[in-house]
Amino acid sequence: MLRVLVCVSGGGTNLQAIIDAEKAGNLGDTKIVRVISNNPGAYALERAKAAGIEGVCVSSKEYEKREEFHKALLAAINEAKPDLIVLAGFLVVIPKEVISTYRNRIINIHPSLIPSFCGTGYYGLKVHEAALERGVKITGATVHFVDEGTDTGPIILQKAVEVKEGDTPKELQLRVMQEAEWVILPAAIKLIADGKVTLG
């Protein structure tokens, strides 16, 4: 069984997509064992609770030094003994200690077709604002492995989404979520659970 830990900072719509996929039996031999948020007010923690999944908050605001927060985050991850860590809208730069401990076992969902509109500063609505500003006709989402760079790890799945005339950033964000993110994130987890995607 693939033990999955999900890290999320906000509303947790991608988390919900994973929970729903697990309930429907679409994640293979997988169990979501813990949800970690850096935000005590994150609705994602409510989603976890409603699904009977343990939710934990590790907030950097509770620690004087960044190193202490990093240690606490790694400890909270280690406690759950995960086989796979899923970053589902986690607005924290992943500490090097976490990446080295769980190398090739951390995946992230990004709301664009990498290498477009990714890297430092590209998150949330900013990605969609940049896509609309550039005038692209196609955008989408990407699931990739996490390494020490920002959105630089090997790509697992991508799905394209049409940009429509007159789209606002929020409209585009919702379409990318519905048509791409909520589809390919559970699909990537299942591929890993089924042993069809591995790294080193």
HURAZI-V742154 format. One line per field, one symbol per residue. phi: phi as a letter, one per 40 degrees, with the letter a starting at -180 (. if undefined). psi: psi as a letter, one per 30 degrees, with the letter a starting at -180 (. if undefined). Layout:
phi: ???
psi: ???
//
This chain:
phi: .ccbbbbabbcgccdcccdcccccgbbgcbbccabbbcbccccdccccdccgbcbbbbbcccbcbccccccccccccddcfccabbcbgbcbcccdcccccbdgbbbbbbcacdccfbgdgcafcdccccccccgccbbiabbacbbccbgbcdcbabacbccbdgdcdcccdccccccbdcccccccccdcdcgcbabf
psi: kjjkkkkkfbfheeeeeeeeeeefgggaikkjfkkkkfjfgkfeeeeeefggkkkkkjkfffkekeeeeeeeeeeeeeefhlfkkjjihjhkkkkeeeeeehkggklkkkhljkgkhlakfjlbfeeeeeeeefglfkaalkkllkafljhflkkeklkkkkklkgkleeeeeeeeeefdefefeeeeeeeeefgfklk.
//
